Amino acid sequence: MDTAQQILQLLQAQPGVPLSGCSIGEKLHISRTAVWKAVRKLQQSGVGIQALPRAGYMLTGASSDVLSAVKVLSLLSPECRQRVNLEVLGTVSSTQDLLIIKAQNNAPSGTCVAAEQQEHGRGRRGRMFYSPPGGLYVSVLLRPPALSVSQARWLNILSALAACEAVDELLAAANQVNRSLVPAIKWLGDIYLGERKICGTLLEARCELGEERIDWVAVGAGFRLYAPDRPGPVTDGALTGQILDTVTEDGRSRLCAAFLNKLQSRLQHFSQEECAAAYRERSFLIGRQVILYGQHSKQEGLVYDIDDSCRLCVRFADGTRASLLGGEVELKP
């Protein structure tokens, strides 16, 4: 861990309390100049740190909402707490990458990595997933027994529904519910609040060659709780909205616990019929014109339903219809 991350941990351990450069230097055995340089590095990476004259440094804004393993565990249901092995970090390369390494080293089902920031977040098809401070990034390892490749898509459905329900719970806890803005799902696992994306989900799995059975699945979700201090790159699939308008005490920890609780509950009480109905109700696309991308083509059409198998039902311009199990979909401008 470099000096900047050590200083961030010290500030996170005492939210709302300024720490002087002298006291930080004494704890880390470095000079005040080295402290100043490390703080500047954190500020340039987007961490909100205020320098108070004759008092010291203090986290501000979204950075003052610290993700806490103790708080997350205290908010988990008894059933979920028994199944989750949680590791909370500040800044990571990618929670998915860390979890996949753990999976390859035989980590048990329920292993979870959560972080406040990612330096190399990934989306579907290897795209960059901008993951600044102000977010929550969480990955969960599942080792479902006897799960076939064809059945694995239901984990996409479950994780998207769990993400929506977790956002609902956080908004209610923060008294920021707007009944005209309900978390909705854009095919297959992006979450929108209004017309802006607030969460992306990602599933990566391993199966043996020649076998239909899946060995493990890494379920990832990246949430934007708060607007970042500076705008990020505009890319396909970028998070453009935020869940909360103001910083909320334990917001990250509450959202993390809610997502894990909802995911565990949906896994434990899985019903294909209920999931399809809930997914249909949350659809961001029904009644809207879209562009569908194939491997070497694209088509325009109208989404008219989500069927009982959770397939996207599309009517094309020529009147033909199709029910899709996957694929890339964008709203038509």
C-alpha positions in Angstrom: 0.0 0.0 0.0 1.5 3.4 -1.0 1.6 6.5 1.2 -1.5 8.1 -0.4 -3.6 5.0 0.4 -2.2 4.9 4.0 -3.2 8.5 4.5 -6.7 7.9 3.0 -7.2 5.0 5.6 -6.2 7.3 8.4 -8.7 10.0 7.3 -11.4 7.3 6.8 -10.9 6.0 10.3 -11.9 9.4 11.7 -14.6 10.9 9.4 -15.4 14.5 10.2 -12.3 14.9 12.3 -9.3 16.8 10.8 -5.9 15.3 11.1 -2.8 17.5 11.1 0.0 16.9 8.7 2.3 16.6 11.7 0.3 13.8 13.3 -0.1 12.0 10.0 3.7 12.3 9.4 4.4 10.9 12.9 2.1 7.9 12.4 3.6 7.0 9.0 7.2 8.1 9.8 7.3 10.6 6.9 7.8 14.3 6.5 5.1 16.9 6.3 6.1 17.6 2.7 5.6 13.9 1.9 2.2 14.1 3.5 1.3 17.2 1.4 2.4 15.5 -1.8 0.4 12.4 -1.0 -2.7 14.4 -0.2 -2.4 16.3 -3.5 -2.2 12.9 -5.3 -5.4 11.8 -3.6 -7.1 15.1 -4.5 -6.0 14.8 -8.1 -7.5 11.3 -8.2 -10.9 12.7 -7.2 -10.9 12.1 -3.4 -12.5 15.0 -1.6 -10.0 16.3 1.0 -10.2 19.7 2.6 -7.1 21.4 4.1 -8.2 23.4 7.2 -5.8 26.1 8.4 -4.2 25.2 11.7 -6.3 22.0 11.9 -5.3 19.6 9.2 -6.9 17.5 6.5 -10.4 16.1 6.5 -12.5 14.1 4.1 -15.4 16.0 2.5 -18.4 15.3 0.2 -18.8 11.8 -1.0 -15.4 10.8 0.3 -16.7 11.3 3.9 -19.2 8.4 3.3 -16.8 5.6 4.2 -17.5 2.0 3.2 -17.2 0.0 6.4 -17.0 -3.8 6.6 -18.3 -3.7 10.2 -21.3 -1.6 9.2 -22.1 -3.8 6.1 -21.9 -7.0 8.2 -24.2 -5.4 10.9 -26.8 -4.7 8.2 -26.8 -8.2 6.6 -29.6 -10.6 7.3 -28.6 -13.6 9.5 -28.9 -15.9 6.5 -26.7 -13.7 4.3 -24.1 -13.1 7.0 -23.6 -16.9 7.3 -22.9 -17.1 3.5 -20.8 -14.0 2.9 -17.0 -13.6 3.4 -16.6 -9.9 2.9 -13.4 -7.9 2.1 -13.7 -4.1 2.0 -11.0 -2.0 0.3 -10.6 1.6 -0.7 -9.1 1.8 -4.2 -8.6 -1.4 -6.3 -7.7 -2.2 -9.8 -11.0 -4.1 -10.3 -13.1 -6.0 -7.9 -13.9 -8.5 -10.6 -10.2 -9.1 -11.3 -9.5 -9.6 -7.5 -12.5 -11.9 -7.1 -11.5 -14.0 -10.2 -8.1 -14.6 -8.7 -9.7 -15.7 -5.5 -12.0 -18.0 -7.4 -9.1 -19.6 -9.2 -7.5 -20.2 -5.8 -10.6 -22.1 -4.7 -12.3 -19.4 -2.6 -15.7 -20.5 -1.4 -19.1 -19.4 -2.6 -20.0 -16.1 -1.0 -16.6 -14.6 -1.2 -17.1 -10.8 -1.8 -14.9 -7.9 -2.6 -16.2 -4.3 -2.2 -14.4 -1.1 -2.9 -15.0 2.7 -3.1 -13.1 3.2 -6.3 -11.6 1.2 -9.2 -8.7 2.2 -11.3 -9.3 -0.3 -14.1 -13.0 -1.2 -13.9 -14.4 -3.4 -16.7 -17.8 -3.6 -18.3 -19.2 -6.1 -20.8 -17.0 -7.1 -23.7 -14.0 -5.7 -22.0 -15.1 -2.1 -22.2 -13.7 0.4 -19.7 -16.0 1.1 -16.8 -15.2 4.5 -15.3 -15.2 4.0 -11.5 -14.4 7.2 -9.7 -14.8 8.1 -6.0 -18.4 8.5 -5.2 -19.4 5.0 -6.1 -19.7 1.4 -4.8 -18.1 -1.4 -6.6 -18.9 -5.0 -5.4 -18.2 -8.5 -6.8 -19.6 -11.7 -5.3 -18.4 -15.3 -6.0 -21.1 -18.0 -6.6 -20.6 -21.7 -7.0 -24.1 -22.8 -7.8 -24.5 -26.6 -8.0 -25.5 -28.2 -11.3 -25.9 -24.8 -13.1 -25.8 -25.2 -16.9 -24.6 -22.5 -19.3 -28.1 -22.0 -20.6 -29.4 -21.4 -17.1 -26.7 -18.9 -16.2 -28.5 -16.0 -17.8 -31.0 -16.1 -15.0 -28.2 -14.8 -12.7 -28.1 -11.7 -14.9 -31.8 -11.3 -14.2 -31.4 -11.9 -10.5 -28.4 -9.5 -10.1 -30.2 -6.7 -12.0 -33.3 -7.1 -9.9 -31.2 -7.2 -6.7 -29.5 -3.9 -7.7 -32.9 -2.2 -8.3 -34.3 -3.3 -5.0 -31.1 -2.2 -3.2 -31.4 1.2 -4.7 -35.0 1.4 -3.7 -34.0 0.6 -0.1 -31.2 3.1 0.0 -33.5 5.9 -1.4 -36.1 5.1 1.2 -33.5 5.1 4.0 -32.1 8.5 2.8 -35.6 10.0 2.4 -34.9 10.8 -1.2 -37.7 8.7 -2.8 -39.2 10.3 -5.9 -42.2 8.2 -7.0 -41.7 9.4 -10.6 -38.2 7.9 -10.6 -38.1 4.2 -10.1 -35.0 2.1 -10.8 -35.5 0.4 -14.2 -33.5 -2.2 -16.1 -32.1 -1.7 -19.6 -31.4 -5.0 -21.3 -29.7 -6.9 -19.9 -28.3 -5.6 -16.7 -28.0 -1.8 -16.7 -29.9 0.2 -14.1 -31.4 3.6 -14.8 -33.0 6.2 -12.6 -35.0 8.4 -14.9 -33.0 8.7 -18.2 -29.6 8.3 -16.6 -27.6 5.1 -15.9 -26.7 4.7 -12.2 -25.5 1.1 -12.2 -24.0 -1.6 -14.4 -23.9 -5.3 -13.7 -21.5 -7.9 -15.1 -21.3 -11.6 -14.9 -18.2 -13.6 -15.7 -18.0 -17.4 -15.4 -15.8 -20.4 -15.7 -16.9 -23.8 -17.1 -14.9 -26.9 -18.1 -14.3 -27.4 -21.8 -16.7 -29.9 -23.3 -19.0 -29.6 -20.2 -22.3 -27.7 -19.8 -21.8 -27.3 -16.1 -20.5 -23.9 -14.7 -17.8 -24.1 -12.1 -18.2 -20.6 -10.7 -19.7 -17.2 -11.5 -18.4 -13.7 -10.5 -21.3 -11.3 -10.1 -20.2 -7.7 -10.3 -22.1 -4.4 -9.8 -20.9 -0.9 -10.0 -23.1 1.9 -8.5 -22.7 5.6 -8.7 -24.0 7.0 -5.4 -22.8 10.5 -5.8 -21.8 12.8 -8.6 -18.0 12.8 -9.0 -16.0 15.9 -8.4 -15.1 16.0 -12.1 -16.8 14.4 -15.1 -15.4 11.2 -16.5 -14.9 10.1 -20.1 -18.1 9.8 -22.2 -18.1 6.1 -23.3 -20.7 3.5 -24.2 -22.3 2.2 -21.0 -20.8 5.1 -18.8 -22.6 5.9 -15.6 -24.2 9.4 -16.1 -26.5 9.8 -13.2 -26.3 9.4 -9.4 -28.5 7.7 -6.8 -28.3 10.3 -4.1 -28.3 14.1 -4.3 -26.7 14.6 -1.0 -24.1 12.7 1.0 -25.8 10.2 3.4 -24.4 8.7 6.5 -23.3 5.1 5.8 -24.7 5.3 2.3 -22.1 3.1 0.7 -22.4 0.5 3.5 -26.2 0.5 3.4 -26.2 0.0 -0.4 -23.6 -2.8 -0.2 -25.6 -4.7 2.5 -28.9 -4.2 0.7 -27.5 -5.5 -2.6 -26.0 -8.6 -0.9 -29.2 -9.2 1.1 -31.4 -8.9 -2.0 -29.2 -11.1 -4.1 -29.0 -13.8 -1.5 -32.8 -13.7 -1.0 -33.5 -14.0 -4.7 -31.0 -16.9 -5.1 -32.6 -18.7 -2.1 -36.2 -18.2 -3.3 -35.7 -18.3 -7.0 -38.9 -18.5 -9.1 -38.6 -18.2 -12.9 -42.1 -16.9 -13.2 -41.8 -14.3 -10.4 -38.4 -13.1 -11.8 -39.7 -12.7 -15.3 -42.7 -10.7 -14.0 -40.5 -8.5 -11.8 -38.1 -7.9 -14.7 -40.9 -7.1 -17.0 -42.3 -4.5 -14.5 -38.8 -2.9 -14.2 -38.1 -2.8 -18.0 -36.7 0.4 -19.3 -37.3 -0.6 -22.9 -40.9 -1.8 -23.3 -42.6 0.6 -25.8 -39.3 2.2 -26.9 -37.5 2.1 -30.2 -34.1 0.5 -30.0 -31.0 -0.5 -32.1 -30.0 -4.1 -31.8 -26.4 -5.0 -32.6 -25.4 -8.4 -33.9 -21.9 -9.7 -34.6 -21.8 -8.1 -38.1 -25.1 -6.2 -38.3 -27.5 -3.9 -36.6 -31.3 -3.6 -36.8 -33.9 -1.1 -35.5 -37.1 -2.2 -33.9 -39.7 -1.7 -31.2 -39.5 -3.5 -27.8 -43.1 -4.6 -27.1 -42.7 -7.1 -24.2 -40.5 -9.2 -22.0 -41.8 -12.8 -22.2 -42.1 -15.4 -19.4 -38.6 -16.7 -20.3 -37.2 -13.2 -19.9 -36.6 -12.8 -23.6 -36.6 -9.4 -25.2 -39.6 -9.3 -27.6 -38.9 -7.0 -30.6 -40.9 -6.0 -33.7 -38.7 -4.9 -36.6 -39.5 -2.3 -39.2 -40.6 -4.9 -41.7 -43.1 -6.3 -39.3 -41.2 -9.5 -38.4 -40.7 -10.3 -34.7 -38.0 -11.9 -32.6 -37.6 -13.0 -29.0 -33.9 -12.5 -27.9 -32.0 -14.2 -25.2 -29.1 -11.7 -25.2 -27.2 -9.2 -27.3 -26.3 -5.5 -27.3 -29.2 -3.0 -27.3 -29.2 0.8 -27.4 -32.0 3.3 -27.3 -32.6 4.9 -30.7 -31.8 8.6 -30.5 
